[in-house]
Amino acid sequence: MPKPVVTGIAPREGCPGTRVTIRGEHLGISQTDFIGVAICGRNCSMTAEWISPSKIVCRTSFGEGTGDIIVMTTSGGTGTSTVKFTGHHPKQVGPNEVSLTWVDESNYIDKRLDRSQKTQYHMRTDPLGINVDDSNTSDVDSSYAHMFQKGSSDPTDENFVPTWFLLKNHRETPFQKLKEGHAYMKKRANRNSNNVPLNHVKDSLPVFFEVNDTLSAIHHKMQKDLDMKGNENITDEVEQLLNEASKNANDLFKTVLTCKDRADSIRNTLNVLQRFKFLFHLPLNIDRNVQKGDYGVVINDYEKAKSLFLNTDVAIFKKVYKVVEAKIEEFREQLTQEVQQLPLSLTRQKALIRFLIGLGYDGGDPAWECLYHQHEWIQNQMLQCKDKYLDQARKLGVGEDEKFVFICEEYHTELTKIATDQFPEHWHLWEHYASGVILSETGEKSAQVEKLKNAAARHAKDMKVCAIIKNTIIISCDDALINRQ
């Protein structure tokens, strides 16, 4: 990004606080890219406002003399300037004085109305429209106090003494200036005279005539009705007309009001759908996330829905939540079938068990059921291996001892392979279940981990993995020997 270049500033001179418009090129691509601006070596960033890459507005700081206008940006760094700005000494200009530089009058304070406030340079304009320096009047005020013991030099005081005011504030003011101030004060007094209400009345005169004519017509109409009705109530006819008008209006707008009520009902329904779209979209989202394999998202959404709508009394919410429960039940059955499809890696088994626990598995303890099913599967694998080789041994005749030994070798080799492949996974799953690692390794709450460990403690006596291999081998060997004999 090129460096910022300032090519123009308006105005080109002024006192501190002058509002200037800086123009150039590459003055920042955004407000966040703009860092600051310095005029005559003084930082003006506090009042700077970035408008566009070619325009910045700010107020000058204190400083006299002529200097450059430097703009700094994040993308371009510190820039350069082809124009200069001249700073002048602070000066407060009154309404009767001519200034060659721009004067900011937005912070002007009339000390006649609020003496507690102070202007930036302690200068104010008195009723004559002439500048007064407060710092030069404090000593004079005390020196003339003994001459006007019951008076005051403040124009807002009820005991105001003009002589004291002139001695205090204008003892060095030229007579011509005092005459101009007198003319200025008369002009302001005439502006605030009674001419303003009179002009208002003149401008509103047509309205007054129209109101008077309307009231007069109403009066004549009412008088005519009184003469015709006599002692009857003249408002009965008006009441009847108003009732007929109301009935006609209701008939006329009945269709419109019906459409409005229907539109309001549809709008409220859409608001409810928008507000509770999470619940209405949940059945579809469950199917999508299950297909994608995002089981964790399904469980989190289900937990949220259960906390919000489990005990709801709204019929539509109950209906949708029932559909959600049906979807979750299908998902739970899918997880149960998957965890029972062996062989399965230890990591996948633990993940499926965590998902079942997160869903609030109703069938008991999913971790123990997985262990028990794996126990039965390993035992069946061993028994099938035994039956296969027993069948081969039964077919042997007398004198085939070498084949029998070969069958025994193959049998024990396959049996050993089943044990070495499946038993470590089974045993590690039990260890992770008993110690609570299945849940703790994913940062679950400690209460859930303790609950899992307590459940494992209740099944500790039932865990006799070694007996599976021992009994199977013994049964297999005994059957083989019996068959051989």
C-alpha positions in Angstrom: 0.0 0.0 0.0 1.5 3.4 -0.9 2.2 6.0 1.8 -0.4 8.6 2.6 -0.1 11.9 0.7 -1.9 15.1 1.9 -2.6 17.4 -1.1 -5.1 19.9 0.5 -6.4 21.3 3.7 -9.2 23.7 4.4 -8.9 26.2 6.0 -5.1 26.6 5.7 -4.8 28.6 8.9 -6.6 29.0 12.2 -6.5 29.0 16.0 -6.4 25.9 18.2 -9.7 23.9 17.8 -10.2 24.9 14.2 -12.1 22.2 12.3 -10.2 21.3 9.2 -10.9 19.0 6.3 -7.8 17.1 5.0 -7.8 15.7 1.5 -5.3 13.5 -0.2 -4.5 10.0 -1.4 -4.1 6.7 0.3 -5.3 8.1 3.7 -6.3 4.6 4.9 -8.5 1.9 3.6 -10.8 1.9 6.6 -11.3 3.5 10.1 -9.3 0.6 11.7 -6.4 1.1 9.2 -6.2 4.8 10.0 -3.8 5.4 13.0 -3.7 9.2 13.4 -2.8 12.6 12.1 -0.4 15.4 13.2 -0.7 19.1 12.2 2.3 21.4 12.8 3.9 18.6 14.8 0.9 18.4 17.2 -1.1 15.2 17.5 -4.7 15.7 16.5 -5.8 12.0 16.5 -8.2 12.4 19.4 -10.5 14.6 17.3 -9.8 12.9 13.9 -12.6 11.3 12.0 -11.8 9.1 8.9 -14.4 9.7 6.2 -12.8 8.0 3.1 -9.4 7.1 1.7 -9.2 10.7 0.4 -10.8 12.7 3.2 -10.2 13.1 7.0 -11.8 15.7 9.3 -10.3 16.8 12.6 -9.6 19.8 14.9 -6.2 21.4 15.3 -4.3 21.2 18.6 -2.4 24.0 20.4 0.5 25.3 18.5 1.7 28.3 16.5 3.6 28.6 13.3 3.5 26.8 9.9 4.0 23.0 9.5 3.1 19.9 7.6 0.0 17.7 7.9 1.2 14.1 8.4 -1.2 11.1 8.2 -0.3 7.7 9.6 -1.9 4.4 8.5 -1.3 0.7 9.3 -1.0 -0.2 5.6 1.0 2.7 4.3 3.0 3.9 7.4 3.9 7.6 7.9 2.9 9.8 5.0 4.0 13.2 3.5 2.3 16.5 2.8 2.4 18.9 -0.2 0.6 21.7 1.7 1.1 23.4 5.0 -1.1 24.7 7.9 -0.5 27.9 9.8 -1.5 28.0 13.5 -2.4 31.3 15.3 -2.5 32.4 18.9 -5.9 31.6 20.5 -8.3 34.5 20.2 -11.9 34.8 21.1 -13.7 37.1 18.5 -16.9 39.0 19.5 -19.9 39.5 17.3 -18.8 43.1 16.4 -15.3 42.1 15.4 -13.8 41.1 12.1 -11.6 38.0 11.9 -9.5 36.8 9.0 -9.5 33.3 10.3 -12.2 30.8 11.0 -13.7 31.0 14.5 -15.4 28.1 16.2 -18.5 29.5 18.0 -20.0 26.1 19.0 -18.6 26.4 22.5 -19.6 30.1 23.1 -20.8 30.7 26.6 -22.8 33.8 27.6 -21.6 34.6 31.1 -24.7 36.7 31.7 -26.7 33.5 31.8 -24.3 31.1 33.5 -21.4 32.6 35.4 -20.3 29.1 36.7 -19.0 28.0 33.3 -15.6 28.9 31.8 -14.7 29.1 28.1 -11.6 27.4 26.8 -9.4 30.6 26.9 -11.2 32.4 29.8 -12.6 35.0 27.4 -16.2 36.0 27.1 -18.5 38.5 25.3 -20.3 41.1 27.5 -23.8 42.6 26.7 -22.1 45.3 24.5 -20.6 42.6 22.3 -17.0 43.4 23.2 -14.4 40.9 24.3 -13.6 40.8 28.0 -10.6 39.1 29.6 -11.6 37.8 33.0 -8.0 37.6 34.2 -7.6 41.4 34.0 -10.8 42.4 35.9 -10.4 40.6 39.2 -8.1 43.3 40.7 -10.2 46.2 39.3 -13.4 44.7 40.8 -11.9 44.8 44.3 -10.5 48.3 43.9 -13.9 49.9 43.1 -15.9 47.8 45.6 -15.8 50.5 48.3 -17.3 53.1 45.9 -20.4 50.9 45.2 -21.0 49.2 48.5 -24.7 48.4 47.7 -24.3 47.7 44.0 -22.9 45.1 41.7 -21.0 45.1 38.4 -22.9 41.9 37.3 -25.6 42.7 34.7 -27.7 39.8 36.0 -27.8 41.2 39.5 -30.8 43.2 40.7 -28.5 45.9 42.1 -26.6 46.3 38.9 -24.6 49.6 38.6 -23.7 50.4 35.0 -20.9 52.8 36.1 -19.1 50.1 38.0 -19.6 47.7 35.0 -17.9 50.2 32.6 -15.1 51.0 35.0 -14.4 47.3 35.6 -14.6 46.0 32.0 -14.2 49.0 29.6 -11.9 51.6 31.3 -9.5 51.2 28.3 -12.1 50.6 25.6 -12.3 53.4 22.9 -15.4 55.6 22.8 -16.2 54.5 19.2 -16.2 50.8 20.4 -18.6 51.7 23.2 -20.9 53.4 20.7 -20.9 50.3 18.5 -21.6 48.2 21.5 -24.5 50.4 22.5 -26.0 50.0 19.0 -25.5 46.3 19.1 -27.3 46.1 22.5 -30.3 48.2 21.1 -30.5 45.9 18.1 -30.8 42.8 20.3 -33.3 44.5 22.6 -35.6 45.3 19.6 -35.3 41.8 18.4 -36.6 40.4 21.7 -39.4 43.0 22.0 -43.2 42.4 21.7 -42.9 42.3 17.9 -42.4 38.5 17.9 -45.9 37.7 19.4 -47.5 40.3 17.1 -45.9 38.7 14.1 -47.2 35.3 15.2 -50.7 36.6 15.4 -50.5 38.2 12.0 -49.3 34.9 10.5 -52.1 32.9 12.2 -54.9 35.3 11.4 -56.5 33.1 8.6 -56.6 30.2 11.0 -58.3 32.4 13.7 -61.0 33.4 11.1 -61.6 29.9 10.0 -62.0 28.7 13.6 -64.4 31.5 14.3 -66.5 30.7 11.2 -66.7 27.0 12.2 -67.8 27.8 15.7 -70.4 30.2 14.5 -71.8 27.7 12.0 -72.1 25.1 14.8 -73.9 27.6 17.0 -76.4 28.5 14.3 -77.0 24.8 13.5 -77.6 23.9 17.1 -80.0 26.9 17.6 -81.9 25.7 14.5 -82.2 22.2 15.9 -83.4 23.5 19.2 -86.2 25.5 17.5 -87.3 22.5 15.5 -87.1 19.8 18.2 -88.5 21.9 21.0 -88.1 19.9 24.3 -86.7 16.8 22.6 -83.1 15.9 23.1 -81.2 17.1 20.0 -78.4 14.5 20.6 -80.6 11.5 20.0 -80.5 11.9 16.2 -76.7 12.4 16.4 -76.4 9.2 18.5 -78.5 7.3 16.0 -76.4 8.5 13.1 -73.2 7.5 14.9 -74.5 4.1 15.6 -75.5 3.5 12.0 -72.1 4.8 10.9 -70.4 2.4 13.3 -72.5 -0.6 12.0 -71.7 0.3 8.4 -68.1 0.6 9.2 -68.0 -2.8 10.9 -69.8 -4.4 7.9 -67.4 -2.7 5.5 -64.3 -3.7 7.3 -65.4 -7.1 8.5 -63.6 -8.9 5.7 -60.5 -6.7 6.2 -60.4 -7.4 9.9 -60.9 -11.1 9.3 -57.9 -11.1 7.0 -55.9 -9.1 9.5 -56.7 -11.6 12.3 -55.7 -14.5 10.0 -52.5 -12.7 9.0 -51.7 -12.1 12.7 -52.3 -15.7 13.4 -50.0 -16.8 10.6 -47.4 -14.3 11.8 -47.5 -15.6 15.3 -47.2 -19.2 14.0 -44.1 -18.2 12.0 -42.7 -16.5 15.0 -43.1 -19.6 17.0 -41.6 -21.7 14.3 -38.6 -19.3 14.1 -38.2 -19.2 17.8 -38.4 -23.0 18.3 -37.0 -24.1 14.9 -34.4 -26.1 16.8 -37.0 -28.5 18.1 -39.0 -28.7 14.8 -35.8 -29.3 12.7 -34.3 -31.8 15.3 -35.8 -35.1 13.8 -34.3 -34.2 10.4 -31.0 -33.1 11.9 -30.7 -36.3 13.8 -31.1 -38.4 10.6 -28.5 -36.2 8.8 -25.9 -36.3 11.6 -26.3 -40.1 12.1 -25.7 -40.6 8.4 -22.6 -38.4 8.6 -21.3 -40.2 11.7 -21.6 -37.0 13.9 -22.9 -39.0 16.9 -21.6 -36.4 19.4 -23.7 -33.7 17.8 -26.8 -35.9 18.0 -26.3 -36.5 21.7 -25.7 -32.8 22.4 -28.9 -31.8 20.5 -30.9 -34.5 22.3 -29.6 -33.3 25.7 -30.6 -29.7 24.9 -34.1 -30.7 23.7 -34.6 -32.9 26.8 -33.7 -30.0 29.1 -36.1 -27.6 27.3 -39.1 -29.7 26.3 -39.2 -32.9 28.5 -41.8 -31.5 30.8 -43.6 -29.1 28.4 -47.4 -28.7 28.5 -47.7 -27.5 24.9 -49.4 -30.1 22.7 -47.4 -29.4 19.6 -44.1 -29.5 21.5 -45.1 -32.8 23.0 -45.9 -34.3 19.6 -42.6 -33.2 18.1 -40.6 -34.3 21.2 -42.2 -37.8 20.9 -40.9 -38.0 17.3 -37.5 -37.0 18.6 -37.6 -39.8 21.2 -38.5 -42.3 18.5 -35.5 -41.2 16.4 -33.2 -41.4 19.5 -34.5 -44.9 20.2 -33.6 -46.0 16.7 -30.2 -44.4 17.0 -29.7 -46.2 20.4 -30.6 -49.6 18.8 -28.1 -48.8 15.9 -25.3 -48.2 18.4 -26.1 -51.4 20.3 -26.0 -53.5 17.2 -22.7 -51.8 16.1 -21.0 -52.4 19.5 -22.0 -56.1 19.3 -20.5 -56.6 15.8 -17.2 -58.3 16.8 -14.3 -58.2 16.3 -14.1 -54.4 17.0 -11.2 -52.2 18.0 -10.9 -51.1 21.6 -11.1 -47.4 20.6 -14.3 -47.9 18.7 -15.9 -49.9 21.5 -15.2 -47.2 24.1 -16.5 -44.5 21.8 -19.8 -46.4 21.2 -20.1 -47.1 24.9 -19.8 -43.4 25.6 -22.5 -42.6 23.1 -24.8 -45.1 24.7 -24.2 -43.7 28.1 -24.7 -40.1 26.8 -28.1 -41.2 25.4 -29.2 -42.5 28.8 -29.2 -46.2 27.9 -32.3 -47.8 29.3 -31.2 -51.4 28.9 -28.8 -51.3 31.9 -25.1 -50.8 31.9 -23.9 -50.6 28.2 -20.2 -51.0 29.2 -20.9 -54.2 31.1 -23.2 -55.5 28.4 -20.5 -54.9 25.8 -18.0 -56.8 28.0 -20.4 -59.7 28.6 -21.2 -60.0 24.9 -17.5 -60.0 24.0 -17.0 -62.6 26.7 -19.6 -64.9 25.0 -18.2 -64.2 21.6 -14.6 -65.1 22.6 -15.9 -68.3 24.3 -17.9 -69.2 21.2 -14.9 -68.7 19.0 -12.9 -71.1 21.1 -15.6 -73.7 21.3 -16.1 -73.5 17.5 -12.4 -74.0 17.1 -12.5 -77.1 19.5 -15.5 -78.6 17.6 -13.8 -78.2 14.3 -10.7 -80.1 15.3 -12.6 -82.7 17.3 -14.5 -83.6 14.1 -11.2 -84.0 12.3 -9.8 -86.2 15.1 -12.9 -88.5 15.2 -12.4 -89.3 11.5 -8.9 -90.7 12.1 -8.4 -94.4 12.1 -6.1 -96.8 14.0 -2.4 -96.1 13.3 -2.8 -92.4 12.3 -1.1 -91.1 15.4 1.1 -88.7 13.4 -2.0 -87.0 11.9 -3.5 -86.8 15.3 -0.5 -84.9 16.6 -0.6 -82.6 13.6 -4.3 -81.8 14.3 -3.5 -81.1 17.9 -0.8 -78.7 16.9 -3.1 -76.8 14.5 -5.8 -76.7 17.1 -3.6 -75.3 19.8 -2.1 -72.8 17.3 -5.5 -71.5 16.3 -6.7 -71.5 19.9 -3.6 -69.5 21.0 -4.1 -67.0 18.1 -7.8 -66.4 19.2 -6.6 -65.9 22.8 -3.7 -63.5 21.9 -5.8 -61.5 19.5 -9.0 -61.1 21.5 -8.1 -61.5 25.2 -5.9 -58.3 25.5 -8.6 -56.1 24.0 -11.2 -57.7 26.3 -9.0 -57.2 29.3 -8.1 -53.6 28.5 -11.8 -52.8 28.0 -12.5 -54.2 31.5 -9.6 -52.1 33.0 -10.9 -48.9 31.4 -14.4 -49.7 32.5 -13.4 -50.5 36.1 -11.2 -47.3 36.4 -13.7 -45.0 34.7 -11.2 -44.1 31.9 -13.9 -44.7 29.3 -15.5 -41.4 30.5 -12.7 -39.5 32.2 -10.4 -39.5 29.1 -13.0 -37.3 27.3 -13.4 -34.8 30.2 -16.8 -36.0 31.4 -18.1 -34.9 34.8 -16.6 -36.6 37.8 -20.1 -37.7 39.0 -20.6 -39.8 35.9 -17.1 -41.3 36.2 -17.8 -42.4 39.8 -21.1 -43.8 38.8 -19.4 -45.9 36.1 -16.7 -47.1 38.6 -19.4 -48.1 41.1 -21.2 -50.1 38.4 -17.9 -51.9 37.5 -17.3 -52.8 41.2 -20.7 -54.6 41.3 -19.7 -56.8 38.3 -16.1 -57.4 39.5 -16.9 -60.9 40.8 -18.5 -61.9 37.5 -15.4 -61.0 35.5 -13.6 -64.4 35.2 -11.9 -64.1 31.9 -9.2 -66.6 32.7 -11.8 -69.3 33.2 -12.9 -68.9 29.6 -9.6 -70.0 28.2 -8.9 -72.5 30.9 -12.2 -74.3 30.7 -12.2 -74.3 26.9 -8.7 -75.7 26.7 -9.4 -78.4 29.3 -12.7 -79.4 27.7 -11.1 -79.5 24.3 -8.2 -81.6 25.4 -10.4 -84.0 27.4 -12.8 -84.5 24.5 -9.9 -85.1 22.2 -8.4 -87.7 24.5 -11.7 -89.4 25.1 -12.4 -89.5 21.4 -8.9 -90.8 20.6 -9.2 -93.6 23.2 
